């Protein structure tokens, strides 16, 4: 590898143990992550890192694509050239990354797709939770709290991610059962800033909603900023998020968020699976992690995911 390529690798990959190029016998687990600006995605990487640190036979590297699919693909290409042992992928586009993931798989790299799925089958295993169920759980809860009447806002995540489409389907299909509920949608890209901007537009337009389902707790955080700015009591709106982070737990305790669907990071499970495939054990093609609704009645029973 020439000097330029080495510098490029150091630019796009943050190393928390030893470089991929290290001449030792440790197996390298590389995490190609969509973005570290999203709290959930960042915590996901760190959970894998911390789990890897418990196993001296493993080393860990990761890359941050900063939300750019083209950069994510280039970073995966780098991991392929460096011949990492296990590649973990968190994508923002279920289609664009399929060829490069297939390339990694065919090169003999064990590929674990985490959280967001891809429209392909050339990988070792896919670890996620039932995203349709997440939407359904939120829809059932909100419809019941509204007694089947009112206006509901759905804050969607990244439109090209399968998790967004599946959560939206589960939620929309459930809400459609109630003729007295009007559903409106906005896109917040799983980011508090984007949700803040969209909620500001709604409030300024005089659009009132009775309930909100945000496909991440981060987006609800942005919503609360806007509501407080306009002296609208967050307690006056039924608000359900997803992930169940510490901020959501605190808001549920205060009553400024009604509920959150606990959505595990999957990092610990990823390392468990990586150890199995490195030991040449057979693992299922698809592994599901359970989800559950957290409300004020159960908030003290479950620890937040971060």
N, C-alpha and C positions, 0 to 999 in steps of 0.2 A: 504494500500500500504506500503511495507517495505522500509527501508532506502535506499537500493540499487536502487530500482525502482524510488524513488523520485529523487535521484541523477542523474539517467539516464535521467529522464524527463527534469531536468534542463540543462543537457548537450546538448541534441538535440533540445530543444525548447527555443527560445529567447522570453521573455515575455515583452510586451510593455505596458500592463495595469496592470491587476492583474493575479495571477496564476490561472490555470484552477481549482485548488483545493479550491479557495476562497469561503468562505461560505457567499455568498450574492445572490441576486436575478437576477443579470445581466446574460443575455444570452451570451454564449461564442461562438465567431466565431473563428475557427481555420483554418489557411492557411498552408497546406502541400505543400511547394514549391520545385520544382526540384533542383534549385541551385540559390544562391545569387551571384555567380561570374559573371553571365550574367546581364548586366546593366538593360535590359528590365524586367527580372524576379524580380530583386531587387526592381525596381521602382513600379512594379505591387503590391508587398507586401506592400510597403510603402503607396501606394494610398489607399489600403484597410484599413490599419492601421489609416490613417488620416481621412478617411470617418467614420470609427467606432468611433473615438474620439469625433465626433459631436453628438453622441447619448449616453447619460448617462446610458441607460438601457442595453448597450452592453459592452462587454470586448473582448479583442483580444490577440491571441497568434499565433505564427507561427513557423514552423520548416524549416531547410535548409538541404536538402538531399545531397548537394554537388555534384550533378550530378549522384549519385548512386541510381539506382532503388531499390535495396535491402534495403537501408537505408530509402528511401521514404516509402516503404511498412511498415517497422518497426515503423516509426514515425506516420503513419496513424493508425496502430494498437494501439499505445499509446493514440492517440486522441479518439479512440473508447472506450478504457478502461476507460478513464476519462469522457466519456459521454458528449462530447461537444455538443452544440446545432446545430451548422452549421459547416460543413466541406467544405472548398474550396480546390480544388486540381489542382495543376499545374504539369503535369507529363512529363516525357521524353520518355515514352514507352506506346503506345496505347493498348498494350495487357497485359503486366505483372501486371499492377495495377488493372485490372478488378475484380479479386476475392476479394481483400481487400476493394475496393470501394463498391462492392455489399454487403459485410459484414457490412459496416458502414450504408448503406441505410436500410438494413434489421433490423439493431439495432435501427432504428427510428431516426437516425441523418439525417438532411437535407443536401444533398450533392450537391454542385455546382461545376461543371467541368468548369474550366476557360481556355480559349484560345486553349489549345491542347486537342483534343478529345480522347475518349476511345472506344474500340470495345465492348461495352456493353450498357445496357439500365437501369441498376439498379442505378439510381441517380435521383435527383430532377429536375435539369435543366442544360443545357450546354450553356455557353455564349462564343461566339467567333465572328470573322469576316469571310467573305467569302474568304478563302485562295486561292481557284482556281482563283477567280476574281483578287486577288492581283497579281498572276503570269501573268494572262492575260493582266492586265493593263500595267505591266512592259514590257511584250513582245511586245505589240502593240506600245508602245512609242519608244522602242529601234529599232524595225524594221523600223518604220517610219523615225527615225533620221538617220538610216543607208541606207535608200532608198533600203532596201532589199538585201544589199550586205555587207559581212564582216564576221569576226570571233567574236563570242560572248562567254564569259565565264559566266557560272552559278555557283555561290557560294552557295551551299546548306547548310542547317542547320543540326540538329541531324537527322540521317537517320531513327531512330525508332519513330520519332514524326510525327503525321498525318499532322501537318502544313507544314512540309518539303515536304512530298509527294504531298500534294495538291498544294502548291505554284509551285513546280517543274512541276507538270502536266499542270497547267494553262500556265506557261511560255513556256514549251517545245512544247505543242500543238500549241501555237500561232506562235512560231518561225518556226515550221515545215511547215508552210504555205509558207515560203520563201525559194526557192531552192538555192538562192545565199548566204544564211547565214549558216555558219558552227558553230555548238554548241559544246562546250566542258564543262565538269563539274568537279568541285572539291568540297570537303566537308570542311566547316569551323566551323561547330557545333555552329553557332551563336556567336562565340567568336573571338575577334580581334586577339588574339595570334595565334589561329589555322589558321585563314585566312592569317595572316602574313607569317606563315611558308609555306603554300601552294603557296602563290603568289611568295615568294622568289624562290621556286623550278621552277616555270614557267618562271620567268625572267632569271634565271641562265641557263635554258634549251633553251633560245632564242625564246620562244613562244610569239608571239605578238597577242594581242587582240584589237579589235576595240571598244568593249563595254563589260560592266560587269553588271550583275544583281546579287546583293548580297541579300539573303533573310533576312538580318538584316543590319542596318546601322553600327553596331559594326564591322561587317566583313569588310565593306568598309573602316573603320578607319584603320584596319590592312593593307589593300591593299595600302592605301595612304602612309603609312610609308615606304613600300617597294619601291614604285614608286619614292618617294623623295630620298631614299637612293641610287637609281640607276640613279638619275637625269633624270627620265622620268616625264614629265609634266602631272599631273593628268587631266589637262584641255584637253589633247589630246585624252582622252578616255571617251566615254559616260558611265557614271556610275550611276546606279539607285539602291537605297537601299530600305529598308522597316523599318517602325516604325515611322520615322520622329522625331528624338531626337534633342536636342539643337546643338549637334556637327554636325549633318547633315544639320540643318538650316544654321549654320555658313559656312559650306563647300559649300552649294548651293549659298549662297550670294557671296562667293569668286570665284565661278566657278570651284572649285575642286571636286564637286559632281554635277551631272546633275539634279537628281530628287530623290524623296523618296515617297514611298506609305505610307500615314499616317495610322498607325495601332494602334487604341486606346488601352490603358492598360486594360481597363475593370474593374478596381478596384471599381470605384464609382458605376457602374452598378451592380456589385456584391453585394455591401452593400444594394443598393435599393431593389434588389431581396431578399436578406436575411431578410430584414425587413418584406417583404410581406409574405414569407413562415413562419416566426415566428409568424405572425398574422393570420396564417392558411388560407391565401389567395391562390388561385390557380394561378400558373405562367406557361407560356408556357414551353414545354419540351426543346425547342431550341430558343435562343434569339440571333439575329444577330446585330452586331454593324457595321455601314457603314464605308467604307474606301474611300480614294481619293488620287489622285496623286498630289504631291507638286513639283512645278518647280520654276525657278527663277522668273517667271511671277506672281506666287501666293504665294511666300515664306513669304511675309509680311502680308498675309491675315489670316494665321493660326498659332496658338501657338504650339510649339513642345510638345510632350507628357510628356517630362521631360528634 
